[in-house]
Amino acid sequence: MSYDITPSQERALLRLLDKVMEVMRDDRPFNPDDPAFGTLKSSEFHMPEGGGKQYVFTNGAFPEARMNLSTRPDPLDYSDDRLKVRVVPVSFELWLHNALAGVSRRLLEQRLDLAGYWVDSDGIRYEKNDMGPGLPPANLLHSYRYRANAGENGRFPVDVELFFLDPAPNNPSGKVRLDRITIDRDYSYLTPAMRKKKREEQNQKKRQTYGYMDLCTGATCPESGVWEGWTKDGPTDVMRFERGQQFDAVRTVSLEQGGSCPMVPGQWFWLCSVNEETGTVWKGISLKG
């Protein structure tokens, strides 16, 4: 069953999509109580790695629609303990139970500021949007894929797919109807092993970058984390510093030997973030846990 979209429904749809793009592309705070989404029906933890939720909404403008926004631990944070990672929005879906006729695809393309191409999971760009009709029995379902333009405030690449129902061949007077809209942030899929490799690469890059800064005793710490202290004889110390804190003197006797010892001016190198401290082994010593 389908209906012609009313002016009030069109206003509600555009308001909803504006809000979703602000959250997904521009990284504006997600507030599940924002009336643009409608009314929050439920929110459930659903991600295997923990932390993520699926928020389900009802909207008076589309009473039969299924609408949900999903969050998950930030894929750009490579920490191993995913429960300590901040949660970010990753996907939105509006599925109309009763497809709406009279929705202009061109209007949606303009309102969402969509480009004339789409990008696949490998980062390959395709100069088209029309993906054609589906296979039977969904041969009337016609999809269009897009990469959203970044605009003035864009902080994340966003992929959009519009689904329309084409008229049946035996009904040439029928109307094209909007069936579904999906909006997703373009995050790469990472396994725990891939995240570990990313952490190692990230830490090595930071170690090199901060190493060039010659951060010695008395200098200001540029980033909160666990730092490795060096004397002229090599690495002897590990300490947690907060951003803005002054670097301390360095032990003269290596930490694994234990006990008190004289402290001398030394140089400090990045080791890992605080979230990675648990389980990190330094010179045979488990730093925490």
C-alpha positions as a printed Julia matrix, in Angstrom:
289×3 Matrix{Float64}:
  0.0     0.0     0.0
  1.19    3.55   -0.66
 -0.01    7.12   -0.25
  0.83   10.53   -1.71
  3.07   12.49    0.61
  1.35   15.47    2.24
  2.98   18.89    2.72
  3.22   18.3     6.49
  4.86   14.91    5.91
  7.37   16.42    3.5
  8.3    19.08    6.08
  8.69   16.41    8.76
 10.81   14.23    6.45
 13.16   17.07    5.53
 13.47   18.17    9.16
 14.32   14.6    10.15
 16.94   14.21    7.41
 18.52   17.57    8.28
 18.92   16.41   11.87
 20.33   13.02   10.9
 22.93   14.62    8.63
 23.95   17.03   11.38
 24.61   14.05   13.64
 26.15   11.65   11.12
 28.17   14.03    8.92
 28.74   17.13   11.05
 29.22   15.25   14.35
 26.65   17.3    16.23
 25.64   15.7    19.56
 23.01   12.99   19.22
 20.02   13.57   21.5
 17.46   10.73   21.29
 14.86   13.06   22.83
 15.12   15.58   19.98
 11.57   15.95   18.57
 12.95   15.91   15.01
 13.39   12.14   15.41
  9.91   11.67   16.82
  9.37    9.73   20.05
 11.92    7.29   21.44
 10.29    3.86   21.53
 13.2     1.76   22.79
 16.98    1.61   23.12
 18.85   -1.66   23.4
 22.48   -2.7    23.62
 23.12   -4.75   20.51
 26.79   -4.61   19.51
 28.86   -7.76   20.2
 31.84   -5.69   21.36
 29.71   -3.8    23.89
 28.78   -0.17   24.36
 26.67    0.36   21.25
 22.91    0.84   21.22
 20.1     0.8    18.72
 17.56    3.57   19.24
 14.12    2.94   17.75
 11.72    5.83   17.14
  8.11    6.38   16.23
  7.11    9.47   14.3
  3.58   10.8    14.06
  4.19   11.93   10.48
  4.93    8.32    9.45
  3.04    6.15   11.93
  3.79    2.87   10.16
  7.49    3.58    9.52
 10.44    1.77   11.09
 13.08    4.25   12.15
 16.3     3.52   14.02
 19.71    5.03   14.71
 22.6     2.82   15.81
 25.72    3.7    17.8
 28.89    1.76   18.56
 32.31    2.27   20.2
 34.31    4.74   18.12
 36.03    2.76   15.3
 38.73    5.46   15.13
 39.72    4.75   18.73
 41.91    1.64   18.52
 41.85    0.84   22.25
 41.46   -2.85   23.0
 38.92   -2.43   25.83
 35.9    -1.36   23.79
 33.77   -0.7    26.89
 36.01    2.28   27.72
 35.72    3.82   24.26
 33.26    6.66   23.64
 30.2     5.7    21.63
 29.46    7.37   18.28
 26.53    7.24   15.81
 27.22    4.98   12.83
 23.99    4.33   10.9
 20.41    5.5    10.41
 17.51    3.82    8.63
 14.02    5.01    7.75
 11.87    2.23    6.32
  8.38    3.29    5.31
  5.82    0.53    5.76
  3.54    2.4     3.36
  5.73    3.74    0.53
  5.19    7.43   -0.19
  4.46    8.67   -3.69
  5.3    12.2    -4.73
  8.71   12.36   -3.02
 11.17   14.07   -5.32
 14.5    12.26   -5.54
 16.08   15.5    -6.8
 14.83   17.33   -3.73
 16.37   14.7    -1.45
 19.67   14.88   -3.36
 19.76   18.65   -2.94
 18.63   18.68    0.68
 21.17   16.05    1.73
 23.84   17.64   -0.5
 24.65   14.39   -2.28
 27.45   13.97   -4.82
 27.14   12.44   -8.28
 29.17    9.39   -7.26
 29.39    6.72   -4.57
 32.33    5.02   -2.86
 32.58    1.29   -2.09
 34.08   -0.36    1.02
 37.52   -0.44   -0.63
 37.47    3.3    -1.25
 36.88    2.97   -5.0
 34.81    5.78   -6.45
 32.08    5.14   -9.03
 30.78    8.02  -11.15
 27.11    7.16  -11.0
 24.22    6.92   -8.55
 21.59    4.79  -10.26
 22.09    1.16   -9.19
 19.08   -0.03  -11.16
 16.2    -2.27  -10.05
 16.66   -5.25   -7.78
 16.39   -8.92   -8.61
 13.09  -10.82   -8.35
 11.06  -10.83   -6.24
 12.28   -7.27   -5.43
 12.5    -6.26   -9.09
 10.51   -3.07   -8.49
 12.87   -1.88   -5.74
 15.2     0.67   -7.37
 18.23    1.93   -5.41
 20.46    5.0    -5.72
 23.81    5.28   -3.92
 25.66    8.46   -2.98
 28.57    9.91   -1.07
 27.41   13.06    0.7
 29.41   16.23    0.07
 31.29   17.42    3.15
 29.79   20.93    3.05
 31.0    23.61    5.43
 30.68   21.58    8.63
 31.31   17.99    7.54
 33.63   15.97    9.76
 32.91   12.42    8.55
 32.36   10.87    5.12
 28.76    9.7     4.88
 27.12    7.23    2.49
 23.45    7.55    1.57
 21.2     5.1    -0.23
 17.7     5.94   -1.45
 15.26    3.16   -2.3
 12.24    3.77   -4.52
  9.56    1.42   -5.81
  9.14    1.65   -9.59
  5.66    1.31  -11.08
  4.72   -2.21  -12.13
  5.12   -2.83  -15.9
  1.39   -3.5   -16.22
  0.61   -0.2   -14.49
  2.31    2.55  -16.53
  0.16    5.18  -14.81
  1.55    4.22  -11.41
  3.82    6.47   -9.39
  7.37    6.07   -8.14
  7.26    5.68   -4.35
  9.89    6.28   -1.65
 10.43    3.06    0.29
 13.59    3.45    2.38
 16.54    5.74    3.21
 19.81    4.66    4.85
 22.57    7.02    6.03
 25.89    5.59    7.26
 29.22    6.95    8.38
 32.04    5.48    6.32
 34.03    3.6     8.96
 36.41    0.83    7.94
 35.75   -2.58    9.49
 38.51   -3.58   11.91
 39.04   -6.9    13.67
 40.77   -6.96   17.1
 44.01   -7.94   15.35
 43.65   -5.06   12.89
 43.01   -2.64   15.78
 46.13   -3.92   17.53
 48.18   -3.2    14.43
 46.63    0.25   14.16
 47.49    0.95   17.82
 51.09   -0.07   17.24
 51.33    2.12   14.14
 49.7     5.02   15.95
 52.0     4.71   18.97
 55.09    4.49   16.76
 54.03    7.62   14.88
 53.43    9.51   18.13
 56.73    8.3    19.53
 58.56    9.67   16.49
 56.61   12.93   16.47
 57.12   13.64   20.17
 60.71   12.41   19.97
 61.53   15.28   17.61
 60.22   17.68   20.27
 63.0    16.67   22.7
 60.63   16.51   25.7
 62.94   16.6    28.71
 62.47   17.09   32.45
 60.6    20.36   33.05
 58.96   20.43   29.6
 55.16   20.48   29.27
 53.43   17.19   28.43
 51.56   17.55   25.1
 49.19   14.56   25.54
 47.9    12.55   28.49
 49.29    9.04   28.46
 52.01    6.68   29.64
 55.52    7.94   28.91
 58.94    6.26   28.95
 61.82    8.06   30.65
 65.39    7.87   29.37
 68.74    8.76   30.9
 71.95    8.8    28.91
 72.14    5.04   29.57
 68.77    4.24   28.0
 65.16    3.71   29.17
 64.85    3.36   32.95
 61.43    4.73   33.89
 57.72    4.66   33.03
 55.22    7.21   34.33
 51.74    8.48   33.57
 51.52   12.2    32.77
 48.53   14.44   32.12
 48.46   16.97   29.33
 49.88   20.28   30.58
 51.81   18.63   33.42
 55.56   19.16   33.61
 57.73   16.13   32.95
 59.47   14.81   36.05
 63.05   13.7    36.56
 63.97   10.16   35.49
 65.04    7.2    37.63
 68.7     6.27   37.39
 67.99    2.63   38.17
 65.68    0.76   35.83
 62.14    0.25   37.09
 62.35   -3.54   36.86
 65.06   -3.51   39.54
 62.67   -1.83   41.99
 63.5     0.21   45.07
 64.3     3.88   45.48
 67.11    5.55   43.57
 68.51    8.98   42.64
 66.55   10.96   40.02
 68.21   12.91   37.22
 67.05   15.13   34.35
 66.17   13.01   31.35
 64.11   12.73   28.18
 60.56   11.37   27.89
 59.12    9.38   24.97
 55.49    8.42   24.26
 54.68    4.8    25.16
 50.88    4.33   25.02
 47.53    5.83   25.99
 46.08    5.36   29.46
 43.46    2.98   28.04
 46.26    0.76   26.73
 48.2     0.71   30.0
 46.48   -2.42   31.21
 48.23   -5.38   29.64
 51.15   -3.37   28.25
 54.46   -5.05   29.02
 57.54   -2.82   29.32
 60.94   -4.49   29.75
 59.24   -7.58   31.15
 57.0    -5.66   33.56
 53.21   -5.57   33.25
 52.45   -1.89   33.82
 48.97   -2.43   35.24
 46.57   -5.24   35.87
